[in-house]
């Protein structure tokens, strides 16, 4: 899996939901997302870009060890 696009009906990303998805490069969150859980995207070494919504709550270490993450918009 190289990219994920979540629908607007999705309201949260649970803890460790995308843990160690080493090939994931891009994530587009739907407008319904309000919370991104603890370690939700931990250790996604290929993740380069993610689009989040203004006002989203990021729990601790949501993007920990995502060493290539260059853009959050």
C-alpha positions as CSV (number, residue, x, y, z in Angstrom):
1,X,0.0,0.0,0.0
2,X,1.6,3.3,-1.1
3,X,-1.2,5.7,-0.5
4,X,-4.4,6.0,1.6
5,X,-7.4,8.3,1.1
6,X,-9.9,8.2,3.9
7,X,-13.5,9.1,3.3
8,X,-15.3,12.1,4.9
9,X,-17.3,9.7,7.0
10,X,-14.3,8.5,8.9
11,X,-14.0,10.5,12.2
12,X,-10.8,9.2,13.8
13,X,-7.7,7.1,13.3
14,X,-7.2,4.7,16.1
15,X,-3.8,4.2,17.9
16,X,-1.3,2.3,15.8
17,X,-3.7,2.0,12.9
18,X,-1.0,2.4,10.3
19,X,1.9,1.2,12.4
20,X,5.0,0.2,10.4
21,X,3.3,0.5,6.9
22,X,6.8,0.8,5.5
23,X,5.7,1.4,1.9
24,X,3.1,4.0,2.7
25,X,4.1,7.3,1.1
26,X,1.0,9.6,1.1
27,X,-2.1,10.0,3.2
28,X,-5.1,12.2,2.5
29,X,-7.5,12.4,5.4
30,X,-11.2,13.0,4.9
31,X,-12.9,16.1,6.2
32,X,-14.5,14.1,9.0
33,X,-11.3,13.2,10.8
34,X,-11.0,14.9,14.2
35,X,-8.5,12.8,16.1
36,X,-5.3,11.0,15.0
37,X,-4.4,8.5,17.7
38,X,-1.3,7.6,19.7
39,X,1.4,6.2,17.3
40,X,-1.2,6.1,14.5
41,X,1.5,6.3,11.8
42,X,4.6,5.3,13.8
43,X,7.6,4.0,11.9
44,X,6.3,4.7,8.4
45,X,9.7,5.1,7.0
46,X,8.5,6.0,3.5
47,X,5.8,8.5,4.4
48,X,6.5,11.8,2.7
49,X,3.3,13.7,2.7
50,X,0.1,13.8,4.7
51,X,-2.9,16.2,4.5
52,X,-4.7,16.9,7.7
53,X,-7.6,19.1,8.6
54,X,-7.3,22.4,10.5
55,X,-8.3,21.7,14.1
56,X,-7.5,18.0,14.1
57,X,-6.2,16.6,17.4
58,X,-2.9,14.8,17.2
59,X,-2.2,12.4,20.1
60,X,1.3,11.8,21.3
61,X,3.8,10.4,18.8
62,X,1.2,10.2,16.0
63,X,4.0,10.5,13.4
64,X,6.9,9.2,15.5
65,X,9.9,7.9,13.5
66,X,8.5,8.9,10.1
67,X,12.0,9.9,9.0
68,X,11.1,11.0,5.4
69,X,8.0,13.0,6.3
70,X,8.6,16.4,4.7
71,X,5.2,17.9,4.3
72,X,2.1,18.2,6.5
73,X,-0.5,20.3,4.9
